[in-house]
């Protein structure tokens, strides 16, 4: 699958690296990466801030793990590496000097000469789009970055960035990475998705499984030992969350698959979505994610899920 107007050929499921160096140590991370690559997966996502929130970490741990894996496996040319800047401690803006320092740090930790897909991790309204786009174009021209994209950006700023890039002949965004899943649709659907579609951009949604809620393991009264339990559990307090689980149970049972598989298949069916982003802490968590690549939901099933999540 080609990502937006770029020539990047990516797998239709992107493997999230936020757990690497956090809830998955290096050995576990290598096992997950090996298993993903063994199925033909090639699209690995990380960020310079992963996982600065964990005790004892300062950010860059995920990139370091991925870089070590690439070197140990000798497969750099087979893997599309996406990383981001703009949220790491001390590098939490999109000013020119900040972005350039962030890119150099990511290149060093990943051990690569060029980042395949470089995201601005979140918009920085204090920095003009002209400065951001010009900086990104410099990085592309210098060969440090192959393609650029934007995460956590609004429709207005996205459109302004794309229009400035087109007008000045600069590198343009090829993808967006929004917060988007069956229980969180409002952020992306509407003006942002319409802007992406109008300009031919692909979407690579994060929190595709709502911090694990859409795996189906979080149920009323269930106790789940996970670093994400609090974030996932909040959806149980929303009527929509329970409706979505009931609909997913029905769809998953009809196909003999896990709830997570059905949830990712719904997301993959949405307009502009090229590759939902999901992470796995263990090899055992990968199969239901990968199964979504071949699951095609019927129109009736898509309508059922749409209705439950409205």
C-alpha positions as a LaTeX table, in Angstrom:
\begin{tabular}{lrrr}
\hline
Residue & $x$ (\AA) & $y$ (\AA) & $z$ (\AA) \\
\hline
Unk1 & 0.00 & 0.00 & 0.00 \\
Unk2 & 1.37 & 3.41 & $-0.97$ \\
Unk3 & 1.16 & 6.11 & 1.68 \\
Unk4 & $-0.63$ & 9.19 & 0.36 \\
Unk5 & 1.16 & 10.91 & $-2.54$ \\
Unk6 & 4.53 & 9.45 & $-1.47$ \\
Unk7 & 6.37 & 6.45 & $-2.88$ \\
Unk8 & 6.50 & 4.76 & 0.54 \\
Unk9 & 5.11 & 1.23 & 0.29 \\
Unk10 & 3.82 & 0.27 & 3.74 \\
Unk11 & 2.03 & $-2.61$ & 5.41 \\
Unk12 & $-1.68$ & $-2.03$ & 6.11 \\
Unk13 & $-0.97$ & $-2.40$ & 9.84 \\
Unk14 & 1.63 & $-0.17$ & 11.46 \\
Unk15 & 3.41 & $-1.60$ & 14.52 \\
Unk16 & 3.50 & 0.90 & 17.37 \\
Unk17 & 6.78 & 1.18 & 19.24 \\
Unk18 & 5.52 & 3.10 & 22.26 \\
Unk19 & 5.81 & $-0.01$ & 24.46 \\
Unk20 & 9.42 & $-0.73$ & 23.51 \\
Unk21 & 11.68 & 0.20 & 26.40 \\
Unk22 & 8.63 & 0.70 & 28.61 \\
Unk23 & 6.33 & $-2.29$ & 29.22 \\
Unk24 & 8.43 & $-4.44$ & 26.86 \\
Unk25 & 12.13 & $-4.77$ & 27.53 \\
Unk26 & 14.62 & $-5.15$ & 24.67 \\
Unk27 & 14.32 & $-8.93$ & 24.42 \\
Unk28 & 10.52 & $-8.79$ & 24.35 \\
Unk29 & 10.61 & $-5.92$ & 21.86 \\
Unk30 & 12.95 & $-7.82$ & 19.54 \\
Unk31 & 10.63 & $-10.84$ & 19.65 \\
Unk32 & 7.60 & $-8.72$ & 18.71 \\
Unk33 & 9.50 & $-6.95$ & 15.93 \\
Unk34 & 10.77 & $-10.28$ & 14.60 \\
Unk35 & 7.29 & $-11.77$ & 14.58 \\
Unk36 & 5.81 & $-8.71$ & 12.84 \\
Unk37 & 8.55 & $-8.69$ & 10.19 \\
Unk38 & 8.18 & $-12.44$ & 9.64 \\
Unk39 & 4.62 & $-11.86$ & 8.41 \\
Unk40 & 5.82 & $-9.25$ & 5.93 \\
Unk41 & 5.15 & $-6.27$ & 8.19 \\
Unk42 & 7.42 & $-3.32$ & 7.41 \\
Unk43 & 5.89 & $-0.18$ & 8.97 \\
Unk44 & 7.28 & 0.58 & 12.46 \\
Unk45 & 6.20 & 3.70 & 14.34 \\
Unk46 & 7.98 & 5.43 & 17.20 \\
Unk47 & 8.75 & 8.92 & 18.60 \\
Unk48 & 11.54 & 10.70 & 20.42 \\
Unk49 & 9.34 & 11.12 & 23.51 \\
Unk50 & 8.74 & 7.35 & 23.95 \\
Unk51 & 8.85 & 6.64 & 26.85 \\
Unk52 & 9.78 & 9.71 & 28.86 \\
Unk53 & 6.76 & 9.20 & 31.13 \\
Unk54 & 8.12 & 5.97 & 32.61 \\
Unk55 & 10.14 & 6.13 & 35.86 \\
Unk56 & 13.84 & 6.17 & 35.05 \\
Unk57 & 13.32 & 6.99 & 31.37 \\
Unk58 & 14.03 & 10.32 & 29.66 \\
Unk59 & 12.73 & 9.67 & 26.13 \\
Unk60 & 14.36 & 7.99 & 23.16 \\
Unk61 & 14.20 & 4.51 & 24.68 \\
Unk62 & 11.93 & 3.16 & 21.94 \\
Unk63 & 14.08 & 4.56 & 19.14 \\
Unk64 & 17.16 & 3.03 & 20.76 \\
Unk65 & 15.54 & $-0.41$ & 20.95 \\
Unk66 & 14.40 & $-0.22$ & 17.32 \\
Unk67 & 17.84 & 0.97 & 16.23 \\
Unk68 & 19.49 & $-1.94$ & 18.04 \\
Unk69 & 17.05 & $-4.34$ & 16.36 \\
Unk70 & 17.73 & $-2.93$ & 12.89 \\
Unk71 & 21.47 & $-3.31$ & 13.37 \\
Unk72 & 21.23 & $-6.82$ & 14.80 \\
Unk73 & 18.95 & $-8.05$ & 12.01 \\
Unk74 & 20.58 & $-6.18$ & 9.12 \\
Unk75 & 17.17 & $-5.39$ & 7.65 \\
Unk76 & 17.20 & $-1.61$ & 7.46 \\
Unk77 & 16.26 & $-1.54$ & 3.78 \\
Unk78 & 13.16 & $-3.67$ & 4.37 \\
Unk79 & 11.68 & $-1.54$ & 7.16 \\
Unk80 & 9.86 & 1.80 & 6.89 \\
Unk81 & 10.67 & 3.76 & 10.05 \\
Unk82 & 8.34 & 6.52 & 11.21 \\
Unk83 & 9.26 & 8.76 & 14.12 \\
Unk84 & 8.09 & 12.08 & 15.52 \\
Unk85 & 9.26 & 15.25 & 17.22 \\
Unk86 & 7.64 & 18.05 & 19.18 \\
Unk87 & 6.70 & 16.47 & 22.52 \\
Unk88 & 9.95 & 15.30 & 24.13 \\
Unk89 & 11.17 & 17.04 & 27.31 \\
Unk90 & 13.15 & 20.11 & 26.28 \\
Unk91 & 12.15 & 19.62 & 22.64 \\
Unk92 & 8.44 & 20.27 & 22.95 \\
Unk93 & 7.88 & 22.82 & 20.20 \\
Unk94 & 8.26 & 23.02 & 16.42 \\
Unk95 & 10.70 & 25.89 & 16.11 \\
Unk96 & 13.37 & 25.34 & 13.48 \\
Unk97 & 16.31 & 24.77 & 15.85 \\
Unk98 & 14.26 & 22.45 & 18.06 \\
Unk99 & 13.09 & 20.26 & 15.19 \\
Unk100 & 16.58 & 20.03 & 13.74 \\
Unk101 & 18.04 & 18.97 & 17.10 \\
Unk102 & 15.26 & 16.44 & 17.53 \\
Unk103 & 15.88 & 14.89 & 14.11 \\
Unk104 & 19.60 & 14.57 & 14.75 \\
Unk105 & 18.88 & 12.82 & 18.05 \\
Unk106 & 16.45 & 10.41 & 16.41 \\
Unk107 & 18.89 & 9.59 & 13.62 \\
Unk108 & 21.58 & 8.83 & 16.18 \\
Unk109 & 19.38 & 6.59 & 18.34 \\
Unk110 & 17.90 & 4.76 & 15.36 \\
Unk111 & 21.32 & 4.35 & 13.79 \\
Unk112 & 20.03 & 5.30 & 10.36 \\
Unk113 & 21.06 & 7.90 & 7.79 \\
Unk114 & 17.50 & 8.88 & 6.91 \\
Unk115 & 14.10 & 8.74 & 8.58 \\
Unk116 & 11.49 & 7.36 & 6.18 \\
Unk117 & 8.48 & 9.21 & 7.61 \\
Unk118 & 8.91 & 12.12 & 9.99 \\
Unk119 & 5.89 & 13.49 & 11.89 \\
Unk120 & 5.40 & 16.68 & 13.77 \\
Unk121 & 4.04 & 14.97 & 16.89 \\
Unk122 & 1.55 & 17.69 & 17.69 \\
Unk123 & 0.86 & 21.10 & 16.27 \\
Unk124 & 2.61 & 24.10 & 17.80 \\
Unk125 & 0.31 & 27.10 & 17.33 \\
Unk126 & 3.07 & 29.44 & 18.50 \\
Unk127 & 5.17 & 28.53 & 15.46 \\
Unk128 & 3.94 & 29.74 & 12.05 \\
Unk129 & 3.17 & 27.01 & 9.54 \\
Unk130 & 5.63 & 28.72 & 7.20 \\
Unk131 & 8.50 & 28.07 & 9.61 \\
Unk132 & 7.46 & 24.48 & 10.26 \\
Unk133 & 7.03 & 23.56 & 6.60 \\
Unk134 & 10.25 & 25.30 & 5.58 \\
Unk135 & 12.19 & 23.43 & 8.27 \\
Unk136 & 10.73 & 20.10 & 7.17 \\
Unk137 & 11.62 & 20.88 & 3.55 \\
Unk138 & 15.21 & 21.58 & 4.59 \\
Unk139 & 15.41 & 18.15 & 6.25 \\
Unk140 & 14.07 & 16.45 & 3.13 \\
Unk141 & 16.50 & 18.30 & 0.86 \\
Unk142 & 19.40 & 17.43 & 3.17 \\
Unk143 & 18.49 & 13.75 & 3.00 \\
Unk144 & 17.78 & 13.39 & 6.70 \\
Unk145 & 14.08 & 12.75 & 6.11 \\
Unk146 & 12.34 & 11.05 & 3.19 \\
Unk147 & 8.71 & 12.10 & 3.70 \\
Unk148 & 6.90 & 14.30 & 6.23 \\
Unk149 & 3.57 & 14.01 & 8.02 \\
Unk150 & 1.58 & 15.58 & 10.84 \\
Unk151 & 0.05 & 14.13 & 14.00 \\
Unk152 & $-2.44$ & 15.88 & 16.27 \\
Unk153 & $-3.15$ & 18.77 & 13.95 \\
Unk154 & $-6.39$ & 20.60 & 13.20 \\
Unk155 & $-7.97$ & 20.91 & 9.77 \\
Unk156 & $-7.26$ & 24.64 & 9.47 \\
Unk157 & $-3.55$ & 24.40 & 10.19 \\
Unk158 & $-3.24$ & 21.27 & 8.04 \\
Unk159 & $-4.82$ & 23.05 & 5.09 \\
Unk160 & $-2.63$ & 26.12 & 5.62 \\
Unk161 & 0.50 & 23.96 & 5.72 \\
Unk162 & $-0.41$ & 22.10 & 2.55 \\
Unk163 & $-1.28$ & 25.29 & 0.71 \\
Unk164 & 1.97 & 26.99 & 1.70 \\
Unk165 & 4.00 & 23.93 & 0.65 \\
Unk166 & 2.25 & 23.81 & $-2.73$ \\
Unk167 & 2.64 & 27.52 & $-3.32$ \\
Unk168 & 6.36 & 27.54 & $-2.49$ \\
Unk169 & 7.22 & 24.17 & $-4.01$ \\
Unk170 & 8.26 & 22.68 & $-0.66$ \\
Unk171 & 7.96 & 19.19 & 0.80 \\
Unk172 & 4.34 & 18.54 & 1.74 \\
Unk173 & 2.68 & 16.30 & 4.27 \\
Unk174 & 1.78 & 12.87 & 2.89 \\
Unk175 & $-0.06$ & 11.53 & 5.93 \\
Unk176 & $-1.79$ & 12.44 & 9.17 \\
Unk177 & $-1.83$ & 10.51 & 12.42 \\
Unk178 & $-5.05$ & 11.29 & 14.30 \\
Unk179 & $-6.57$ & 9.85 & 17.48 \\
Unk180 & $-9.23$ & 7.68 & 15.88 \\
Unk181 & $-11.08$ & 4.50 & 16.76 \\
Unk182 & $-14.59$ & 3.13 & 17.30 \\
Unk183 & $-15.08$ & 5.00 & 20.57 \\
Unk184 & $-13.20$ & 8.18 & 19.54 \\
Unk185 & $-14.45$ & 9.39 & 16.17 \\
Unk186 & $-15.06$ & 13.10 & 16.62 \\
Unk187 & $-11.42$ & 14.23 & 16.46 \\
Unk188 & $-10.87$ & 12.94 & 12.94 \\
Unk189 & $-14.21$ & 12.56 & 11.19 \\
Unk190 & $-15.40$ & 15.84 & 9.70 \\
Unk191 & $-13.15$ & 18.73 & 8.61 \\
Unk192 & $-9.82$ & 16.99 & 9.33 \\
Unk193 & $-10.68$ & 13.82 & 7.39 \\
Unk194 & $-12.19$ & 15.92 & 4.62 \\
Unk195 & $-9.01$ & 18.00 & 4.34 \\
Unk196 & $-6.86$ & 14.87 & 4.26 \\
Unk197 & $-9.04$ & 13.34 & 1.54 \\
Unk198 & $-9.09$ & 16.51 & $-0.53$ \\
Unk199 & $-5.29$ & 16.57 & $-0.62$ \\
Unk200 & $-4.80$ & 12.82 & $-1.07$ \\
Unk201 & $-3.27$ & 12.21 & 2.37 \\
Unk202 & $-3.37$ & 8.87 & 4.14 \\
Unk203 & $-4.34$ & 8.43 & 7.78 \\
Unk204 & $-2.41$ & 6.25 & 10.22 \\
Unk205 & $-4.66$ & 6.40 & 13.30 \\
Unk206 & $-3.16$ & 6.00 & 16.75 \\
Unk207 & $-5.00$ & 4.55 & 19.77 \\
Unk208 & $-6.61$ & 2.28 & 17.18 \\
Unk209 & $-7.68$ & $-0.04$ & 20.01 \\
Unk210 & $-8.46$ & 2.74 & 22.51 \\
Unk211 & $-5.60$ & 1.91 & 24.89 \\
Unk212 & $-6.66$ & $-1.74$ & 24.81 \\
Unk213 & $-10.37$ & $-1.19$ & 25.44 \\
Unk214 & $-11.26$ & $-2.48$ & 21.99 \\
Unk215 & $-9.49$ & $-5.78$ & 22.64 \\
Unk216 & $-12.56$ & $-6.72$ & 24.69 \\
Unk217 & $-10.63$ & $-7.63$ & 27.82 \\
Unk218 & $-11.97$ & $-4.64$ & 29.75 \\
Unk219 & $-15.48$ & $-5.47$ & 30.97 \\
Unk220 & $-17.61$ & $-4.30$ & 33.90 \\
Unk221 & $-16.18$ & $-5.86$ & 37.05 \\
Unk222 & $-13.05$ & $-7.21$ & 35.32 \\
Unk223 & $-9.63$ & $-6.50$ & 36.81 \\
Unk224 & $-6.86$ & $-6.16$ & 34.21 \\
Unk225 & $-3.19$ & $-5.91$ & 35.19 \\
Unk226 & $-1.95$ & $-3.42$ & 32.62 \\
Unk227 & $-0.20$ & $-0.06$ & 32.56 \\
Unk228 & $-3.07$ & 1.10 & 30.36 \\
Unk229 & $-5.93$ & $-0.18$ & 32.50 \\
Unk230 & $-6.96$ & 3.24 & 33.76 \\
Unk231 & $-7.05$ & 4.77 & 30.29 \\
Unk232 & $-8.95$ & 1.87 & 28.77 \\
Unk233 & $-11.34$ & 1.49 & 31.69 \\
Unk234 & $-12.76$ & 4.98 & 31.28 \\
Unk235 & $-14.74$ & 3.84 & 28.24 \\
Unk236 & $-16.76$ & 1.51 & 30.46 \\
Unk237 & $-18.32$ & 4.58 & 32.04 \\
Unk238 & $-19.68$ & 5.72 & 28.68 \\
Unk239 & $-22.88$ & 4.18 & 27.25 \\
Unk240 & $-21.24$ & 4.18 & 23.85 \\
Unk241 & $-18.39$ & 2.00 & 25.13 \\
Unk242 & $-20.73$ & $-0.79$ & 26.18 \\
Unk243 & $-22.73$ & $-0.51$ & 22.94 \\
Unk244 & $-19.57$ & $-0.82$ & 20.90 \\
Unk245 & $-18.39$ & $-3.87$ & 22.87 \\
Unk246 & $-21.74$ & $-5.58$ & 22.32 \\
Unk247 & $-21.61$ & $-4.89$ & 18.58 \\
Unk248 & $-17.99$ & $-6.03$ & 18.34 \\
Unk249 & $-18.84$ & $-9.24$ & 20.20 \\
Unk250 & $-21.51$ & $-9.98$ & 17.60 \\
Unk251 & $-19.28$ & $-9.22$ & 14.62 \\
Unk252 & $-16.26$ & $-11.07$ & 16.03 \\
Unk253 & $-18.36$ & $-14.16$ & 16.79 \\
Unk254 & $-19.75$ & $-14.20$ & 13.23 \\
Unk255 & $-16.22$ & $-14.40$ & 11.84 \\
Unk256 & $-14.64$ & $-16.51$ & 14.57 \\
Unk257 & $-12.10$ & $-13.80$ & 15.36 \\
Unk258 & $-11.13$ & $-11.78$ & 18.40 \\
Unk259 & $-12.75$ & $-8.47$ & 19.25 \\
Unk260 & $-9.53$ & $-6.55$ & 18.48 \\
Unk261 & $-9.50$ & $-8.00$ & 14.97 \\
Unk262 & $-13.02$ & $-6.76$ & 14.26 \\
Unk263 & $-12.24$ & $-3.31$ & 15.70 \\
Unk264 & $-9.16$ & $-2.90$ & 13.51 \\
Unk265 & $-11.01$ & $-4.18$ & 10.44 \\
Unk266 & $-13.66$ & $-1.48$ & 10.96 \\
Unk267 & $-10.96$ & 1.19 & 11.22 \\
Unk268 & $-9.14$ & $-0.10$ & 8.14 \\
Unk269 & $-12.38$ & 0.24 & 6.17 \\
Unk270 & $-12.73$ & 3.96 & 6.85 \\
Unk271 & $-12.05$ & 6.53 & 4.12 \\
Unk272 & $-8.39$ & 7.71 & 3.95 \\
Unk273 & $-7.18$ & 5.13 & 6.52 \\
Unk274 & $-4.10$ & 3.37 & 5.15 \\
Unk275 & $-2.71$ & 1.60 & 8.18 \\
Unk276 & $-4.16$ & 1.53 & 11.70 \\
Unk277 & $-1.45$ & 1.78 & 14.33 \\
Unk278 & $-1.41$ & $-0.85$ & 17.08 \\
Unk279 & 1.20 & $-2.02$ & 19.54 \\
Unk280 & 1.95 & $-5.40$ & 21.10 \\
Unk281 & 3.88 & $-5.99$ & 24.29 \\
Unk282 & 4.25 & $-9.73$ & 23.64 \\
Unk283 & 4.32 & $-11.99$ & 20.58 \\
Unk284 & 1.05 & $-13.55$ & 21.77 \\
Unk285 & $-0.73$ & $-10.21$ & 21.31 \\
Unk286 & 0.19 & $-9.95$ & 17.62 \\
Unk287 & $-2.02$ & $-12.56$ & 15.87 \\
Unk288 & $-5.37$ & $-10.80$ & 16.44 \\
Unk289 & $-3.85$ & $-7.56$ & 15.15 \\
Unk290 & $-2.47$ & $-9.18$ & 12.02 \\
Unk291 & $-5.71$ & $-11.06$ & 11.40 \\
Unk292 & $-7.39$ & $-7.74$ & 10.68 \\
Unk293 & $-5.39$ & $-7.49$ & 7.46 \\
Unk294 & $-7.51$ & $-10.17$ & 5.81 \\
Unk295 & $-10.87$ & $-9.62$ & 7.52 \\
Unk296 & $-13.49$ & $-7.94$ & 5.37 \\
Unk297 & $-16.65$ & $-6.88$ & 7.19 \\
Unk298 & $-20.01$ & $-6.89$ & 5.45 \\
Unk299 & $-21.96$ & $-3.71$ & 4.84 \\
Unk300 & $-24.43$ & $-4.81$ & 7.52 \\
Unk301 & $-21.63$ & $-5.33$ & 10.04 \\
Unk302 & $-20.08$ & $-1.95$ & 9.25 \\
Unk303 & $-23.49$ & $-0.34$ & 9.67 \\
Unk304 & $-23.96$ & $-2.12$ & 13.02 \\
Unk305 & $-20.60$ & $-0.84$ & 14.30 \\
Unk306 & $-21.22$ & 2.65 & 12.93 \\
Unk307 & $-24.54$ & 2.83 & 14.74 \\
Unk308 & $-23.13$ & 1.54 & 18.03 \\
Unk309 & $-20.33$ & 4.09 & 17.97 \\
Unk310 & $-22.29$ & 7.15 & 16.87 \\
\hline
\end{tabular}
